[in-house]
Amino acid sequence: MDAGKKKPMVSDAGAWAMNVVSAVGLIMANKQLMSDSGYAFSFATTLTGFHFIVTALVGWISNVTGLSTSKHVPLWELLWFSIVANMSITGMNLSLMLNSVGFYQISKLSIIPVVCFMEFFLHSTHYSSRVIVAVTVVALGVGICTVTDVEIKVKGLVCACVAVFCTSLQQITIGSFQKKYDIGSFELLSKTAPIQALSLLLSGPFADYYLNGHSIFKYHYSVGALLFILVSCILAVFCNTSQYLCIGRFSATSFQVLGHMKTVCVLILGWLLFDSALTLKNILGMLLAVLGMLFYSWAVEHEKKVKLASDFGIENTSEEEDTILLGKKSGIDKDDIELARSES
């Protein structure tokens, strides 16, 4: 191993655990913050702007103190990425408002195949039949436990399509940027966060007013609401950082498939903490989704081993050809060359 290679601060399992725990915690905190039984802070887009302000602040402190290093990424790349990311956020919020919850869940599930198609066309990524089956099982399981009523409207369908396309493109681009500019996950997030924060804070109040008819400037901030906003922002920093970490180390497809563990956790915690209904259909769907995730993990590992064995076979074949060529050029028998190698 190269001694100069920097060891990652967070392991692969740690990155996944951080993403699941922070995302589930963020959903629970936001549910208390935004629900009518909680603090009725129904300004999701502006709240996301607050998230990115805190993320940008943490990134700036990290750069100033030398905990992270800043690398150059062209401004135009950061701008178009931020536009796509913000369209993903706004599109999802509009899709949830204009469509039924069932269709909203279906649109979120459709991100998986869209990511697969995008990775195939953009990066020539090929998937084995095992991986395709695993992805299908996960989507089916999550669909069974989350999709109920399905009602489609034209405007809602357009918003859902925009949200799915932009979310898929954003997640693929995260991994592409990290490889293209040799930049770490947190360093990349630190560069995109200020742009997203500024744009969401400018457009968020108008988008939220359109979504729920309430103005954030007329909202009464209680101590409890401010506390939950702060908790939401802190959890969002960990959630965003771990998202960039996971996509950078694995792929957007793996992030989507294994990320549905968060859906399972949210359903269970909703039943435990908020008395949400948990039916036999929900339980069977969750079990199917978990089995699909386990099968997906096995399928990906199997592909890695097959590729490794294939690469090793190619190296051995190349070495064999070099040996034969060396024997022909020098007039020495192949067995004598092998004997000399073994003795050396």
Secondary structure, DSSP 8 states (H G I E B T S, - for coil): --TTS---SS-HHHHHHHHHHHHHHHHHHHHHHHSTTTT----HHHHHHHHHHHHHHHHHHHHHTTSS------HHHHHHHHHHHHHHHHHHHHHHHHS-HHHHHHHHHTHHHHHHHHHHHHH-----HHHHHHHHHHHHHHHHHH-------HHHHHHHHHHHHHHHHHHHHHHHHHHHTT--HHHHHHHHHHHHHHHHHHHHHHHHHHHHS--GGG----HHHHHHHHHHHHHHHHHHHHHHHHHHHS-HHHHHHHHTHHHHHHHHHHHHHS-----HHHHHHHHHHHHHHHHHHHHHHHHHHHHHHHHHHHHHHHHHHHHHHHHHHHT--HHHHHHHHHH-
